Amino acid sequence: MLLHQKLNHLLKPYKYTEIARTAGLSFPTIHNILTRKRAPTLDTIKKLCDAMGVDVGWFIDDSKGWPPVRVQPKADRELQTVAASAA
């Protein structure tokens, strides 16, 4: 599976703008990767993986299989922190 295909599958449950904000990337950066206008840097891949809770190794290595093993996405960790501080 190509990198942009993996990213497309992983982004389905999220809003692109939410992942862009959480990853510290611009929406056009994500869009350009998905449309194959731009190849992501390793730093960009790391930011996206952290935001979606996916191991970088899975994202790069096709032998890791599908679906990816997920950890808690950064977006979810941020929401829990906000909820805990409001209580």
C-alpha positions as CSV (number, residue, x, y, z in Angstrom):
1,M,0.0,0.0,0.0
2,L,1.4,3.4,-1.0
3,L,2.0,6.1,1.7
4,H,-0.8,8.4,0.5
5,Q,-3.2,5.4,0.5
6,K,-2.3,4.6,4.1
7,L,-2.7,8.2,5.1
8,N,-6.1,8.3,3.3
9,H,-7.4,5.2,5.2
10,L,-6.1,6.5,8.5
11,L,-7.7,10.0,8.1
12,K,-11.2,8.7,7.4
13,P,-12.5,8.9,11.0
14,Y,-11.0,12.4,11.4
15,K,-11.5,15.8,10.0
16,Y,-8.4,16.8,8.0
17,T,-8.3,20.2,9.7
18,E,-8.4,18.5,13.2
19,I,-5.4,16.3,12.3
20,A,-3.6,19.2,10.7
21,R,-4.0,21.3,13.9
22,T,-3.1,18.4,16.2
23,A,0.0,17.5,14.2
24,G,1.1,21.1,13.8
25,L,0.7,21.0,10.0
26,S,-1.2,23.0,7.5
27,F,-4.3,21.6,5.8
28,P,-2.6,22.2,2.4
29,T,0.3,20.0,3.5
30,I,-2.0,17.1,4.2
31,H,-4.0,17.7,1.0
32,N,-0.8,17.8,-1.1
33,I,0.4,14.5,0.3
34,L,-3.0,12.9,-0.3
35,T,-3.1,14.1,-3.9
36,R,0.5,13.1,-4.4
37,K,1.6,16.7,-5.2
38,R,4.1,16.5,-2.4
39,A,6.0,13.7,-0.7
40,P,6.1,14.0,3.1
41,T,9.3,14.4,5.0
42,L,10.1,12.0,7.9
43,D,9.3,14.8,10.3
44,T,5.8,15.2,8.7
45,I,5.2,11.5,8.9
46,K,6.2,11.5,12.6
47,K,3.8,14.3,13.3
48,L,0.9,12.7,11.5
49,C,1.5,9.3,13.2
50,D,1.6,10.9,16.6
51,A,-1.6,12.9,15.9
52,M,-3.4,9.7,14.8
53,G,-1.9,7.3,17.3
54,V,-0.1,5.1,14.8
55,D,3.4,3.7,15.1
56,V,5.8,5.3,12.6
57,G,7.2,1.9,11.8
58,W,3.9,0.7,10.5
59,F,3.4,3.7,8.4
60,I,6.7,3.2,6.7
61,D,7.0,-0.6,6.6
62,D,4.5,-2.6,4.5
63,S,5.4,-5.8,6.2
64,K,3.7,-4.6,9.4
65,G,0.2,-5.5,8.0
66,W,-3.2,-3.9,8.1
67,P,-4.8,-2.5,10.2
68,P,-2.2,-0.7,12.1
69,V,-1.8,-1.1,15.8
70,R,-3.1,2.2,17.3
71,V,-1.9,3.9,20.4
72,Q,-3.9,6.7,21.9
73,P,-4.0,9.6,19.4
74,K,-2.6,12.9,20.5
75,A,-6.0,14.5,19.8
76,D,-7.7,12.2,22.3
77,R,-4.9,12.8,24.9
78,E,-5.5,16.6,24.5
79,L,-9.2,16.2,25.0
80,Q,-8.7,14.1,28.2
81,T,-6.3,16.7,29.6
82,V,-8.9,19.5,29.0
83,A,-11.7,17.5,30.5
84,A,-9.6,16.6,33.6
85,S,-8.6,20.2,34.2
86,A,-12.2,21.3,33.9
87,A,-13.4,18.9,36.5
